[in-house]
Amino acid sequence: MMQNQRGENAMNLLVIDDHLLFREGLRHILQRLDDTVTIHEFGAMQPALRFADEMSDFDLILMDMQLPDAAGLEGLQALRRTFPGSPIALISGVADPAQIQLGLRQGAQGFISKSGSADDLLNAIERILAGHVESPSSQMPITVNTLPSRSAFHLTPRQVEVLSQLCEGHSNKEIGRTLNMSENTVRCHVASVFRALGAKSRTEAVVLARRRGFV
């Protein structure tokens, strides 16, 4: 496992990919995101899951869809159970539409193709961090509000905490300060909450949350 240590307030990213050369290239791309970015890298799923003993909340997790110890979307489900408050992006050199759509339905925040340029990868990651769901069918992101309602979607404990803060009228910066997380992480949680509730604004999210008994 490799990582850059830049302090407690760093943007924390988790990369899981068994190709060392790709991880090295991706590391250089990710370092362009923010001066404080901290990148944690693993070549397989199991050591990444064990890392939860040291850190359990990331601004973004990037997971290869063809890991040797996590076939198909099995790894996605394992990551969601282990890091329930962290958004997950699927990465692959092969864009299988059926698998990608299944991954999105199962809670992935987006898909990023390995075949794109460095700028393509960076732009896709930035869009996901901004709360969009990234789809390979278009260069334009699909916003979370355009996705179908997920009646079976449940908020994680961390998302409930963020929602409670939203209901009290706090900004993303204030929520991050209260819950000790970066503003980017808060933004991703807010996007997931909007998606779960089918809300298009913070006001609507508060109304729907109270109506559905989340808070």
N, C-alpha and C positions, 0 to 999 in steps of 0.2 A: 504494500500500500504506500502510495506517495501522496504527499500533501504539501501545500504552501501554508505556513503559519503566519498570519498577519494581524492577530489580535482578536479580542473577544467580540467585537462588533462587525466582524467580517461577514461578507456574503458567503454562505456555506453551500457548496455543491458536492453531490455524490455522483461519481461516474463508475459504472459497472460495465466493462467490456473486456473480452479476452484477447483483443488484438493490441499489443503493446504500441506498435507504431501509430495506430489510430488514436490511442489514448494520449500519446505524446503530442500529436497534432492538435487534438481537441483541447488539450491543456493550454496550448498557446492561444487558441481562439478564445477560450473562456477567460483567460487573463485580461482580455480586452474589455470585458464587461464592466469591471469596476476595479479601482485601485486596491480594494480591501478583499478581493475574492480569495476564498480558501477552497482548494480543490482536494477532495478525498477520492482516491482511485483504487479500484479493485478489479482483478481479472476474472473473478467468479462470483456467483451469488452468495454462497454460504459465508465466506469471510465478510462480505458486505453486511449480511444480516447480523453477524456477531458483533459488528461495529456499533450496533444499537446500544450496547452496554456503555459505550463512551459518548455517543451523540445520537439523539433520536429525532432531531428536527432540522430539516434542510430547506433552503430556499428553492432547490430543484434537485431531483434525482434523474439522471440520464441512464437508461438501461438498454443494453443491446438485446434484441429480440431472439438472438441465436446463441445464448450462453450454453456452455457444455454441461452445466449442472442445473439448468432451469429451462426445460423444453417449452417452446411456445410462449404462452402468456402465464405459465405457472409462476414465473418470477415476478410478474406484475402483482399477482395476488399475494405473494409472500411479502413483497415490499409494502403493499398497502396495509397488511396486518402489522408489520414491524414498525413502519414509519407512517402512521395514520394521518399525521398532519402535514405531510410533505407532498407537493405536486410531483408527478412522475411523467417524464417524456420518454417515449419509445424511440430507439434509434436502430437503423438497419440499412444495409446496402441493397436490400430487396424490398420493394414496396408491394406487399401482398394486400390488396384492398380489403379482402374479407377479414384477415387477421388484424389489420389496422383498425377497421371499424369496430371489431369485437373488443379490441383493446380500449378504444375510446368509450364504448358502452360500459366497460368494466372499470372505468375510472381514470384512465390515463389522460393527462392534460394535453397530449398531442403526439405527433409522429414527426421525426426529423430524419431525412434521408442522408446517408453517409456519402452519397454520390454528388451532393451539392458542393458549391464553392465554400471557402471559408466565410465569406460575407453572407452567403445563403444560410449557413448553419448559425452564424451569430444573430442574424435577423430573426430566424425562427425561434431561437432561445429567448431573445429579448421580447418577442411577442408573447411567448408562453409566460414569462415572468410578469408581463403586464396584464395577465389574466385571460388571454385568448386561448382557444383550443385550436391547435395547429393541425391542419389536414393536408395530406399530400395531393389532394385533388385540385388544389388551387394555391397559387403563390400568396393569395390574400388569406388572412386568418379567418376562421369561423368563430364569431364571438359566442361566448357561452350562452347568451340569451336566445340564440337561434337553434340550440339543440333541443330535441324532444324532452318532454318532462320525464323524470325518472322517479316514479312513485316508490320504487324500492330503495332509493338512495337514502342513506342515513348519515347524519352529520357526525363527525368524529368529536371526541371530547374537546379537542383543541379548537375545532370550528365552532362548537357551541360557545366556548369562551369568547371567541372573536365576535360571534353574533350577539352575545350579551353586551359586549362593549359597543357594538353598533347601535343597539337599542338604547344605550345611554347617550348616544349622540357624539361619540368620540371619533376623531379623525384617525386615519391609518397610522400616523406618526404617534399619536397618543396611545393607540392600542398597542403598538410595538413597544413603547416605553413601559406600559403597564404589564404586558405579558412577556417582556424580555425576549423579543424576537425582532428581526430586521423588518423594515418597512416593505421590502419586496416579498417577504414571507407573508406578512399581513395581507398584502394585495392579492396574493394567490389564494389565501384562505377566503377572503371576501368573494373572489370570483367563484370559488367552489360553493360557497353558501348561496350566492345568487343562482347558480345552476341548480342546486338542490331544491330551492324554493320556487324556481321559475320566476324570479324577480328581475326587474329591469333597472331598479334604482335602490338606493339605500332606504329610502322612505318605504317603498313597496316591500322590501325585504323585512323591515321591522313589522309592518302590518301583517304580512303572511306568517312570520315567525310566531307572533302572538296568537294568530288565528289557529295555527297548527300545533301550538303547545310546545314549541322548541324552547321558549324562554317564558 
